Amino acid sequence: MTTSLRFDPSGKILGYEHPNECSWRINDENILEILSHDASPTWKFEAFFIFQNKIYFFSGPSQDPEWGVIFNLIGSNNNIIEKSDIIPPEYDLNNLVLTEDQYLSGNILSRLSEGKNQQQEGIRLVIWDLDDTFWKGTLSEGEISPIQRNIDIVKTLNARGIVNAICSRNTFEDVKARLEQLRIWDDFVFPRISWGPKGPLVKDIIEKIQLRPETVLFIDDNVTNLNEAKHFVPELNVAEPAVLENLLDNPRFKGKTDPEHSRLKRYQVLESKHKDMAATGGDNEAFLRKSDIRVSFHSDIEAEFPRIHDLVNRTNQLNFTKNRWPEDIEEARLRFREEVEADFDTDVGYVKVADAYGNYGICGFYLSRKGEFLHFLFSCRTMNMGVEQFVWRRLGERRVPIQGKVGSKLEDPIVDWINVVEDVDKATDASSFSANRLKVCIRGACDMMMTSNFLRTKVDTVEEFNYPYEGWEIVTTPRIVYVAGEDLKDQRNREIVARFPAMPPHRFDTDILEETSDVYVLSFSQESFHGLYQSKTTGMILPLGNVGLPWYYMPGGHAWDPYSKNDYTKLTYQEVLDWGITTGCTKDQWEFFREEFIFFGGFNKELFENDIHYIFNRLRNANKKVIILGLNSKIGKDIDLMKFNEKINIIVEPIVAKYGFHYLKMENFVKSEDDLANDGALGGAHFDRLVYKNISDKILNITINYSEKLKNS
């Protein structure tokens, strides 16, 4: 049935009468709707195309989705530009003459983008029908005639990094034999050749190949097949064979030069993986455990900047942050350097990935500051491997401000089938490498995270740094290790700790007691932070401090000197609230603290020596390699801090020598104010990134030598 109807500016439909189609409107989502007599939508035209100065709208039924009818509108207007990818601003639906047809007719060359001058994404995959599309004739009915132009198109697209797939109603063996005769079978991936409906097959190809439908084109000579595919994949681009006449000249098929067909090869690997997964009964995790997936972390960003620049600006599905750089690579370098230099604790790196099927190269990039990612993204070639979840947890589950749609959730699954190696380009057997990979525990102030960031590329790391909890500073001083290892053996102390203010879960967990690491890197720069409080009942001594309370010392941040400490037991709970401390401590906890504890004072030399002897004895008895970082006592404007650090160094260095541990003097790394962090605080507590890199290199040198001795012993 075909008829004409006119969209009047008043909202009425003229020249046609039916209770289902009485009026029209553009809804709040800028979608054309046809309304019934009661003003409810009968048809919503969410998809539309243009071809040869005509616009094509089509809709499924809105009121009864089970009604298997497609309503198509074909309209003409002199303001529509043939093959245009946008609706010109002067285009007006008012007074547009449209015709109603049960089937969409004409060639569909391109789907309209939303908004003026919005550029469509490039095509990354072309799905071909075969009979009367790729070749002339129907294979099941006799001999077909190859179309050399189409063969050339497939090969040209592959050379541009645009891959080709097949969706055809035929017998698989017959198609494969004919395409092998044409020497083009291996130029296709993910062939779906059967006598079933094409819609589900097209959807399966797109899901398996892990591309967004907006970057896929399906070509078929049967418009019904095109509409069916659109039903299953609404964002899919579809076209009839006439599109092939000028396809290679279309900007959306420009691609990216790939003479080695590396992209085609990657998808052939992916296809092989899907076949192997099917052999496991479709159990994806069982398949992944057999895939020998390996990742390596790297920090030489500048050396690989072109690839990383491409990742940042091109990835979408697994780009969680979508913070793009300028397209000009030199401008992008400047932007990257600005991002890195914005804060001393910037952590930046890239990730390589390989498995039993091949090496995928650089697949991920991250940059974070203050526990939040500015960039966190991965290539879609690692889709469904668990890489992004593994890396996120490996980096400490830092906050990811997700922008737009992403094709993965970071919280799930819990990945335990990936191994970290030194470099996936060198390591071919993850199991043998992992057996030799050392674990390094790093314990100290939070700035040591920078050292850990560099170490992570070569060794497994366990990080134990100070952190905020409900506004309270949770320190990782030697005192905590002693309490965990000795005082908490007493049930009374465990009960006291349970009622102590600002006590997060796992407060006393430490690998120093678990002894799972091979090497321990320790720094004692937190001794100036907190006052000490002693239990009246058991004598247990605990630190407590909050940056919002008086006489708390944080290097570079407050005027309080590192020696002075205030007795918090003299503060009432109301006074604590008056200082703005409203979380992490209830009134009952504070009253218990005031009743149970007495002020022991600030830094205590004898207690500190006792605690580090306790730690050193445990680690020596466990035959662990120990590296102690001396404190900066020479360079910085915080004179009180320099004096305090010197006091710590004088205590620690001879004890370290007695135990035969390694002691790294900070003056060998921090030699001028240029080596201090450009974070607005030149007190001397934080360093430039290069300093942390040099410290990590020294630690790695000691660690690698230790590893070689272990191998030879």
N, C-alpha and C positions, 0 to 999 in steps of 0.2 A: 504494500500500500504506500502510495506517495501522495502528498498533498502540500499545499502552501499555507503558511500562516505568517502573520505580521506582528512583531513586537511593538506595540504602541507605547509612546512615552508615558502614558497614564498608568502603565502596568498591565493593561488588558491585552489579551491575544485576539487579534482580529482576523477575519476570513476563515475561521475554523471554529467549530463548536463541538465540545465534548465535556462532560462533567469532570473528567480527570485533568483536563488542560484548559483552565479558565484565565489564568493570569501568570505573570512572570515577575521575577525580582533578582537582584544581585544581593546575596546574603552577606553577613558580616565577614565571611571568609573569602569574599570576592568570587564566589561560585554562582554560576547561573542556575536558577531553579525554576521549574514550571510547577504551578500550584493548582490544586483541585478546587472545586466549588466551595469547599470549606476552608480554603487558604492553607491547607497542609501540603507539603512538598510531595509531588508525585514523581518527579524526576530531578536528579541533581547531576549536572553535567560537570563532573570533576576533571575530565580529560578532554582535551581539544587539540586539533591539529590544523595545519594549513597546507594547501597545495593548489597551485594554479589559480591564484586569486580567490580561493574559496576557503572558508573555515569550517571545520568538521567538529561538532560536539557529539559526545555520546554518553549515555547514562544507563545504568541498571535501574530497576524499579526501586523506589525508596520505601513505599508502603508495604510491599510484599516481596521480599528478596527471593522467595521461591518461584515467583513468576518468571519463567525463563525467557524474557524478552529484553532486547537491547533497543533503546530509543536513540535514533541518530538524527541530528540536525545538520543540514548542509546549507551554509549561507554564503552569499556573495556580497562583496563590498569593494568599491574601487580603492579604498584606502588600505586594503590588505596587500602587502607586497609579497609576491611569489617567493617561496623558499625563505622568507624572513623567519628569524628565530624569536621575534618579539611582536607584541601588539603595539602598533604605533600609538602615541598618546592621543592622536585625533580620532582614533577608531571609536565608533559610537554604536552600542547595541540598539539604541533607539531607532525605530523604523527599519531595522535590518530585516530583509526578507529571507525566510528560511524554508527548507523543505524537510518533511518528515519521511524517513525511510527505515525499513526494518533492518537493512544491512548497510554497513559503511562502504561507500564506493570510492573509487579513485585511489591513487598512490599516496601513502602517508610518508612524507619525506622527513619531517622533523616535528618534535613535540615542542609546544610553545613554552618558553621560560616564563616565570612569574616576574613581573616588574620590568620597567623600561631598561633596555640595554644590558640586561643580565646575561653574561656569557655562559653558554652551556658547557658542561664538562666534556673532556675528550673521551672518545670511545676507547675502551681497553679490551673488549671482547666482541667478536662478531659470531653469532650463531647462524649457521647456514641450513636451510632446507636444501634438499638435493634435486628431486624431480622437478623439472621445469623452472628451476631456480639456479642451482649451481651448474647443472647440465641440462641439455634439451632432451625431453622424453621422459618416460617412466620406466625405471629399471625392471620392475616386476612384470612389465608387459613386453619386454624385448630389449633390444640394444638401444643405448643412449648415445647422444653426440656430445662430446666434451666442448666446453666453451673456454677457449684459451684465455680470453680476457679474465674470466673468473679465477682460473688457475694462477694467473699472474697477480691478481689482486690478493689472493691468499698469501702468496710468497712475499709480496711487497709489504703487506700488513705485518707479517712476522718479522721482516727486516726493520719495521718501525716499532717493534715491541708491542704490537697489538695482536693478540692471539685469536685463533679461530676454532670453533667447535661445530658439531653437527647435531641437528635434530631432524630426523627423517623417518617417515613411515616406510620401512623396508625390512628386508632380512639382513641381519648384521653381517653374516658371512659373505653374502653377495656384494654388499657395499664395500666391505673391506677389500675383497678381491679386485673390484673394479678400480678403486682408488689406488691400490698398490700398482695396478697396471699403469695408471697415470702418474705414478711415482709422487703421489702427494698425500698418501695416507698418514705419514709421519708429520705432516704439517698441521694436522688437527689434534686437538686434545678433547677429552671428555665426550666422545661420540655417544649420542643417545639414539640408537637405531632400533625401533620396534614398531609394532602395529598399534600401539596404544595412543591415547590422546596426547597431544603435544604440549598442552599447558603445563601439566605436572613434570614433563621431561625438561622443559625449558627452566622451570623453577629449580629442579634438581641440579642442573648444570650450574646455575648461578650460585646456588648454595654451596656446592662442592668446590667451585673455583674461587669462592670467597671474594667476589667483587660486588660492588653496589650496583643495583639494577640500572641506575642512571648512567652508568658507564658501559652498558651492554646494548647491542643492537641485534635484533632477531629479524632475519629476512626470509620471507615465504611468499609464494605466489598465491596462496589461498588466504583471503581476508578473514575467513572464519577462524583459521589457525592463529592469525595475528590477534584477533579479538579474544580468543581463548587464552593465549599467552598473557595478554594484558589483564585478564581477569585474575590469573594466578599471581602475576607479578605486575602490579599497577604502575610502578615507576619505570618499567621496561620501555626502551625505544624499539619501535617496530617499523618495518618498511617492506614494500613489495619490490620485486627484482629491478624495476626501473631505476631505483636508487643507485644501482651499480654503475650506471653510465658515467657519473661524475664523482663517484664515491671517494676516490683517492685525492681529489682536489678539495674536498670538504675539510675545513680547518679542524673539525672534530676528529679527523682521522690522520692528523699530522703525526701523532705518536712521538717517539723518541728513538733516534737512530740506534739500532741493535743488530749490527751485521753478524754477530756471533750467535744470534737467536737465544741469548741467555734467558730472556723472559719465557720463551717457548719451552726451553729446557726445564726451567723451574716449575712450570705447570705440568710438564710431563712427570717430574718427580712427585708433585702433589697428586697426580692421577694414580701413580704407582702406590703411593701411601694409602689412598682410599681403597684400592683393591686389596692391599694387605690387611687393612682394618676390617674390610668385609669378611676376610678369611678368619678373623678372630670372633666372628659372630656379631660384629658391630659394637663391641665393647671398646670405647675410645680409650679409656684409661689403660686397659690391658694392652692395647696396641702401643700407646705412648711409652709404657714401661719397657717395651721391647725395642723401642726406636733409638735408644742410646743418644738422647738429646743432651747437647753440651752447650754451655754459654761461657763467654769470657768477658770480663769488664776491662775497659781501657780508658785512659785519660788524655791521650795525645790528640785532642780534638782538632787542633790546627792542621795536623798532618792529614787528616781525613775530612777536612771541612767541606769539600764539594759534595761528597756523599751525604754528610749530615745535613747540609743545607737543603739538599733534595728531599731528605726525609722530613725535615721540619715543615717544608712548604708543600709537600705533595701528599703525605699520608693523611687519611681521613678516618677510616674505620677504627683504627687502634690509636688514633691521636687523641688522647684524653684532654689535653690542655689547649690545643689549636692556637698557640701563640706563634704567628708566622713572622718570618724575617723578610726584609726587602728582597726582591727578586735579583737585584744586582748583587753579585757574590761579595764584592768588596764592601758594599754598604752593609751587607749581612754580617761580615766579619766584625765590623765596627760595632754593630748592635750586639753581637755575641759577647764581645769583650766588655762592653758596658754592663751587660747582664752579669758576667762573672765578677767584675770588679765592684759591683754595687755593695757587696758585703763580704767580710773576711771568711764567713762560714759557707760560702757558695760551694755546693757539691755538684760536679758535672762529670759526665762520662758517657761512653757509648757501649753498646752491647753487640757482640758477635754471636751467631747461632749456627750450630751444625748438628746433624744427626746421622743415623745410619744410611740415609738416602742422599746426603750431599751437604755441602757447605753453603749456607745462605748469606754469608758475609755480614756486613753491618746492618743490623735489623732494628736496633733500638737506640734511643737517645734520651737523656734525662738531665735536668738542671734544677736544683732546689736551693732554697734559702730559708733559714729559720723554720725548718721542718715542713716546708710546703713547696711543691713542685711548680716551677714556672713552665717547664717542658717535661712531658712524660708521654712518649709516643713510640710506636713500633710499626714495622712494616707488616702489611697484611699477609706476607709470605709465611709468617709465624702463627697465623690464625689457628686457634684451637689446639695449640701445642702446650699452652700453659705458661708461656714465656713471660707475658706481662704480669701475671699473678706471682710467679716466682721472683721476678726482679723487684716487684713492689714490696714483697715481704722481706726479701734480702736487704733492701735499703731501709728497713725499719718501719714500713707501713706509714710513711709520711703522707700528709694530707695532699689529695689530688683534687684541685678545683676543676671538675669535669665541665667541659664546654661542648654543647651540642650533643648529637647522637654518637655513641660509640658501640662497637660490636662486641663488647666483653664486659664482664664484671670482675673487679679486682679481688673481691672477698671470696670468690668461689671459682674454681675448686682450690683445695689445699694441695699444692703441687709438691710431690716428693719423688718425681721421676726425672728430674733435671740435675745434672752435675755441673759444677763450676770447674773449669780448667784454666790454665794460664793463658792459652791462646788457642782458639778452635782451629786456627790455620796450621798449628803444629801438632796438636794432640789429636790422635785418631782413635784412641781407646779410653773412654772416660773412666771405666772401672779401674783400670790399672793406674791412671793418673790420680784419681781421687784417693787411692790408697796411700799415695805419697804426698798429698797436699797437706801442708801444715795448718794448724789452727792457732790463731794468735788472739789472746785475750788482751784488750786494751781498757785500762781502768784509770779514770781521772776526771778532770774538768771537761766541760762540754766542748772546748776548743780542740780537744784531742780527736774529735770526730773528723776533723780535716785530715789528720794523719791516717785515720782509719779508712777514709775515702780512697786514699792513694794505695794503702796496703791491700785493700779489697781486690784489686786487680790481680794480685799474685797469690794471696793466701786467703783462707777462710778466717773471718774475724768474729769475735765476741765482744760487743761493745757494752761497757759499764760506765756511763757518764752521769753527772748530776743532771737533774731534770725538775721541772716545776710540777707540783701536784696541788690542785685546788688553791693556787696562789702561794704555796709553801715551797721552799727550795729543798729538794731531796739530794743530799750530798752522798758521795761514794768514797768517804775517807777511810783510812785504815781502822778507825774506831768501829765502823759498821761491820767489818770483817770479824773483828775480835768478838763483838757482841753476838754475831750470828754463829760463830764457831764455838764459843765458850759459854757466854752468859745465858743463851737461850736453851741450854741443856737443863736449866732450872725451870720447872713448871711455873714457879712464882713469877719469874721474869717474862715468861710467855704471856701470862695473864696481865702483867703490867703493860707490856707492849701493846696488847689488844685494846687498852684504854688510853694509850698515849695519843696526843694530838698529831694531826698530819701524818698518818701512817698508811701509806698506800699498800695495796696487795703486793706481795713478793718483795717487800722492802729489803729483806736481808738475803735475797738470792745473790749468789756470786760464784763465778766459775773458779775462783781461788779455792773454794771449799769443794766444789765438784771435781776439780782437777781434770777436766776433759781437754784442755788446750795443751799445746806443746810449748808455746812461748807466752810469757806474760810481760806486757809493757805497762809500767806503772808510773804515775805522776802524782805528786803530793801538793798540788797547788790550791786545794780547797781548805786547808787548815785554818785559814783566816776568816772563813765565812761565818761560822756559827759559834754560839756559846755552848757550854757543856752543862748538863744537869744530872745529878746523882740521885738514885732511888734511896730513900730512907730505909726501905725494907731490906733490900738485897745488896745495895752498893753499886748496882749497874749504872754506867754512865752513858748518856745518850746526847747527841747534838740536836739542837733545834734552832730554826731561824726562819724569818720571813722578811723579804725585802721591804715590806710595807711597815715593819715595826722599827722603832728607834735602835740605833747602834748596831745595825746590821751592815756588814762590810761585803760589797761586791766590787772587785777590782775595776777601776775605771768608771764606775757607775754612781758612787756615793761619796760623800765627804768623810764618812766615818773611817777612822784609821783601822788597820787590821788587828790591832791589839785590844782595843776597847770593846767591851761587851756589856750589855745591860741585863739585869736580872729580870727575866720575864715572869718569874713567879710573883713579883710585886705588882704586876698588872692585873686588874680585875677583868672579868670577861667583857664588861661594858666598855672598859678602856680599849680592849682589843678591837671591839666593834667600832669604837670611835676612830681608831686608826684606819678603818676601812677594811678590816680583815673579817669577812663574813662567810667564808667557805673553808672547808678542810678541818674544822674544829667546832664541836658542839660545846654548849655550856657545861655539860657534865664532864666532857673530856678535859676542858680547861680547869675546872674546879678540882678534878682528880690530879691533874698535873701540878697545880699549886700546892695541893695537900701532900702528895707523895714525893715530890722532888725538891731538892735544894740546889741552888746555883753553885756549880763547881768552878766556874770562871771561863776565861777565854782559852787560847792555846796553852797547852800544858806539855812541856818538854818531856817529862818522865812518862806520861801516858802515851805520847806519840811514839817514843822510842820502844815502849813495851809493845805497842800495836804493830809496828813495822817488824820488830823481831819475830812476833808471832807469825806474820805473813811470810817472812823470809824463811823461817824454819820449816813451815809447811811446804813451801815450794822447793826448797833444797832437798827435803826428805822425799819429795815426789819426783826428784830428778828432772825438774823443769828448767828450761832456759829462761832467765829473767833479765829484763832490760829496764833500768830506771832512768827516767828523764829528769835531769836537773832543771831548776827553775831559773828564769831570766832575772838576774839581779844587777845587771849593768846598764841596760838601755831602757829608758822610759822616764816619764815626768812624774810618776807617782813614787816619790822618794820613800814614803813609808812602806809601800809595797816592795820596793827594791830591797830595803833593809830586812823586811820580813822574809823574803825569798832567800836572801843570803843566809839568814839564820837557819832556815830549813836545809839549805845546801850543806852548811857546816855540820849539821846533825847527820844527814843522810849519807853523804859521800864516803866517810870512813867506814860506816856500817856496811855499805854495799861492797867496799873493797874487802872487808873481812869475810863476807860470804862468797866472794869470787864472782859476783854478778857484773853485768855490763852497766856502766854509768856514762850517760851522754851529757856532756856539759853544754848548756844552752848558749854560752858565749861563742861556741864554735859555729852556731847557726844564726844567731841574732847579733849583728855587728854594728848596726847603725839604726837610726830611726826609720830609714827606708825599709827596714825589715819588719817594722811593726805594721799592724793592720790599718788600713785606711778606713776606719770605722768611726772616726770622730773622737776616739778615746786613745790617746797616745801614752796611756799609763804604763804599758809594757806587758799586759797580760795576754794580748792577742797579737798574732803575727801575720805577715803576708803569706799568701798561698805558697809561694816558692819555698818559704822556710819550712812549712809543713811537708812539702814535697821532699825537700832535702832530708828532713828528719825521717820520713818514711823510707827513703832510699837507704839510709844508714841502718835502719831497723831490718830492712829486707836483706841487706848484705850480711848482717849478723845471723839472720834467720836461715838464709840459704846455706851459709857455711855450716850451720848447725844441722840442717837437713842432710847435707852431704855426709857429715860424720855419722848420722843415724843410719844412712844407707850402707855405709862401709863397716859399721860395727856388727 
